[in-house]
Amino acid sequence: MKWISLADRAVGKLERLLIIGASLCLLSMMLVVAVDVGMRYIFHAPLSWSYDLVANFLMVGAALLAVSETFRRGGHVAVNLFRARMRRKVRRWVDAASALMIIPVLLAMVVTGWQSTVRAVVRDETIPGVVAWPMWASYILVPLGIGLLLLRMIIHFADLLSGGEGHVPDAVDLHADPSEPAADSQPEGDAR
């Protein structure tokens, strides 16, 4: 279906933006921790604000902004013991059922994350400490990252229902011998 392909491309562009954000969070986290360690052991003057910044913002951003791109690449932990032995059509329906169960959970996370963000803005919530970090800046990462994962999961589900293979690759078997055919490979006519 054409709309699935268009949606996939649009979500892919957003995923690339958020993965850059996740990378910047990771880089910033490394720099802040390195400077904090240097300041602590060389000058005996640690950065008193570094823990709050790293734990409440940078770690959360590094994880949540990358979650959709990780799913798109098939990088999440998965147990493929039975799935690898299924025929393609059965696997597609199992994947669709899994996506259908996950979508409401992701939607609930997006809604509660957004509600927490709005509440933090209205109440002007901050983290008590040397720097009064605004809590909404941490909370907004949940609806942002999980919201994009929700869109990716909906596209994946729609593609599976329309007869496609989904927009998520199978996990790569790092122990497989590249000279042997894959265990689940079938001639094109058999699977569909």
C-alpha positions in Angstrom: 0.0 0.0 0.0 1.3 3.4 -0.9 0.3 5.1 2.4 2.3 2.6 4.3 5.4 3.4 2.3 4.9 7.1 2.7 4.3 6.8 6.4 7.4 4.6 6.7 9.6 7.2 5.0 8.2 10.0 7.1 8.7 8.1 10.4 12.1 7.1 9.2 13.1 10.8 8.8 11.9 11.5 12.3 13.8 8.4 13.6 17.0 9.8 12.1 16.5 13.1 13.8 15.8 11.4 17.2 18.8 9.1 16.8 21.0 12.2 16.4 19.4 13.5 19.6 20.1 10.2 21.3 23.7 10.3 20.1 24.1 13.9 21.3 22.7 12.9 24.7 25.3 10.0 24.9 28.2 12.2 23.9 27.1 14.9 26.4 26.8 12.3 29.1 30.4 11.1 28.4 31.7 14.6 28.4 30.0 15.6 31.6 31.1 12.5 33.4 34.7 12.8 32.2 34.8 16.5 33.3 33.2 15.6 36.7 35.7 12.8 37.3 38.6 15.1 36.3 37.3 17.9 38.6 36.8 15.5 41.4 40.2 13.8 41.4 42.4 16.6 40.1 40.9 19.7 41.7 38.8 18.1 44.5 35.9 20.1 43.2 33.3 17.8 41.5 30.4 19.2 39.5 27.6 19.1 42.0 24.9 19.3 39.2 26.3 16.5 37.0 24.4 13.6 38.6 21.0 15.2 38.1 21.7 16.2 34.5 23.0 12.7 33.6 20.5 10.6 35.4 17.3 12.6 34.7 17.9 13.9 31.3 20.9 12.6 29.3 20.4 8.9 30.1 16.6 9.1 29.5 17.2 10.9 26.2 19.9 8.4 25.0 17.5 5.5 25.7 14.1 6.8 24.7 15.1 8.8 21.6 16.7 5.7 20.1 14.0 3.2 20.9 12.1 3.5 17.6 15.2 3.3 15.4 16.3 0.3 17.4 13.0 -1.4 16.7 13.2 -0.5 13.0 16.6 -2.2 12.8 15.4 -5.3 14.6 17.8 -4.5 17.5 15.6 -5.2 20.5 16.0 -8.4 22.5 13.8 -11.1 21.2 13.3 -14.8 21.8 13.2 -16.5 18.4 13.2 -20.1 19.4 9.8 -20.9 18.0 9.4 -18.0 15.6 12.4 -19.2 13.5 10.6 -22.5 12.9 7.4 -20.9 11.7 6.3 -20.6 8.1 6.3 -17.0 6.8 2.6 -16.7 6.8 2.2 -18.0 10.4 5.1 -15.8 11.5 3.4 -12.7 9.9 0.2 -13.4 11.8 2.1 -14.0 15.1 4.0 -10.7 14.5 0.7 -8.9 13.8 -0.8 -10.3 17.0 2.2 -9.2 19.0 2.1 -5.7 17.5 -1.7 -5.5 18.3 -1.0 -6.3 21.9 1.9 -3.8 22.1 0.1 -0.8 20.5 -2.3 -0.1 23.5 0.6 -0.3 25.9 2.6 2.2 23.9 -0.4 4.4 23.6 -0.9 4.4 27.4 2.7 5.3 27.9 2.4 8.2 25.4 -0.7 9.5 27.1 0.6 9.3 30.6 3.9 10.7 29.6 2.2 13.7 28.0 0.0 14.2 31.0 3.1 14.2 33.3 4.8 16.7 31.0 1.8 19.1 31.1 1.4 18.7 34.8 5.1 19.5 35.3 4.8 22.6 33.2 1.7 23.8 34.9 3.1 23.2 38.4 6.6 24.5 37.4 8.1 21.3 38.9 11.8 21.2 39.3 14.4 18.8 40.6 15.6 20.1 44.0 19.3 20.6 44.0 22.1 23.0 43.1 20.4 23.6 39.7 16.6 23.6 39.6 16.3 21.5 36.5 12.7 21.7 35.0 11.1 18.2 35.2 9.1 18.7 32.0 12.3 18.5 30.0 12.8 15.0 31.2 9.1 14.0 31.0 8.7 15.1 27.4 11.2 12.5 26.3 8.7 9.7 27.1 5.9 10.8 24.7 8.5 11.8 22.1 10.4 8.6 22.0 7.6 6.2 22.7 5.2 8.2 20.5 7.6 7.6 17.5 7.8 3.9 18.5 4.0 3.8 18.5 3.9 5.2 15.0 6.5 2.7 13.8 4.5 -0.2 15.4 1.3 0.9 13.7 3.1 1.0 10.3 4.6 -2.4 11.1 1.1 -3.8 12.0 -0.5 -2.3 8.9 2.1 -3.7 6.7 1.8 -7.2 8.2 -2.0 -7.0 7.8 -1.7 -6.0 4.1 0.4 -9.1 3.4 3.9 -7.6 3.8 6.7 -8.8 5.9 6.6 -5.9 8.3 9.1 -3.0 8.4 11.4 -4.7 10.9 14.1 -7.1 9.9 14.6 -10.5 11.5 17.3 -10.7 14.1 20.7 -11.6 12.6 22.1 -14.9 13.7 25.7 -14.1 14.5 26.6 -17.8 14.9 25.3 -19.0 11.5 27.7 -20.2 8.8 27.3 -17.7 5.9 28.0 -20.5 3.4 24.9 -22.5 4.5 21.3 -21.4 3.6 19.2 -20.0 6.4 17.1 -22.5 8.3 13.9 -20.8 7.5 14.6 -20.0 3.8 12.0 -21.3 1.5 11.5 -21.0 -2.2 9.5 -17.9 -3.1 6.3 -19.8 -4.0 6.1 -21.8 -0.8 5.8 -19.0 1.8 2.8 -17.1 0.4 
